[in-house]
Amino acid sequence: MPREDEHAPVAEGDDNVTTLSPAVRRAVLEYHVDPSKIRGSGKDGRLTKDDVIAAAQGKPQPSSPAQAGAQAPQARTPAPEAKAPPPGPRPTPAPAGERREERVKMSRLRQTIAKRLKDAQNTAAMLTTFNDVDMSAVIDARARYKDLFEKKHGIRLGFMAFFVKACALAAKDVPSVNASLEGDEIVYHDYLDVSVAVSAPKGLVVPVVRNAQALSFAEIEQTIAAYGKKAKDGTLTVDEMSGGTFTISNGGVFGSLLSTPIINPPQSAVLGMHRIEERPVVKDGQIVARPMMYLALSYDHRIIDGREAVTFLVRVKEAIEDPTRLLIDL
């Protein structure tokens, strides 16, 4: 350890300080050592910055060049000791987990989806209306007939077939929901080609179930299942994803409670399904728990009036809460 007098502060006016080089002078003032008590190892016995640091740390002083030559003429000058960090706050060590960024170029599919969705927001006068539906009747029907249905048709009976048929029925009463705007003309369709949102490895795709109004429950489920397999395999064609007149998106499979879906141009409306959860509702004057789902209909207000949008959503609600309507066209 250095002696106490080696750490005495140095006055600004001392001669032995003013003759030092700027770097050594800063080190003397920084480490508070007395340069007169330090043996210099530089040329002609001058002090170096390493001499000052070594004295401050209490390390042995290196020999001056003259002394080193007298003792060992052929010996090399020893490597300087590691410099001590300057006094003051030390830098905080980096966290164990470094923050990283990765840049990935958007796929052509993602770029197309982004462009179409943004065009829809910029063009359509988009509005969303909501309702909720009691899923008890559909859940009971599935539980009662799912085994027979799968045995006969080789496919599971899902919720989507009920909603596709309900939308086909409601579109008869409110045809503007199944229409599209082309220039200054509204095009009404007497068929329902439903774009069904399907999750694929590279993003959401919307293959089209054509002539859904004429298909049976089994045909709808088989078509959707085939599209789902193609989406996972990446074999969907452009034709299979083009030409829909209406869209159904089921965010409930991912746990969504409520959303405002975006229209798929040039369509004028999209129905958003959400997760089913038990909530308290009033039935016949009693508060009971029912499996409820929120429905959202986003629509183009340039074509569809608010009354028409609400009417369509109510028709869907009525058909889901009483599936018999789907069989007798009510």
ABEGO torsion letter per residue (X at the ends): XBBAAAABBBBAABAAAAABBAAAAAAAAAAGBBAAABBBABBGGBBBAAAAAAAAAGBBBBBBAAAAAAABAABBBBBBBBBBBBBEBBBBBBBABBBBBBBBBBBAAAAAAAAAAAAAAAABBBBBBBBBBBAAAAAAAAAAAAAAAAAAAGBBBBAAAAAAAAAAAAAAABAAAABBBBEABBBBBABBBBBBBBBBAAEBBBBBBBGAAABBAAAAAAAAAAAAAAAAAGABBAAAABGBABBBBBAAAAGBABBBBBBBOABABBBBBBBBBBBBBBBGGBBBBBBBBBBBBBBBAAABBAAAAAAAAAAAAAAAABAAAAAAGX
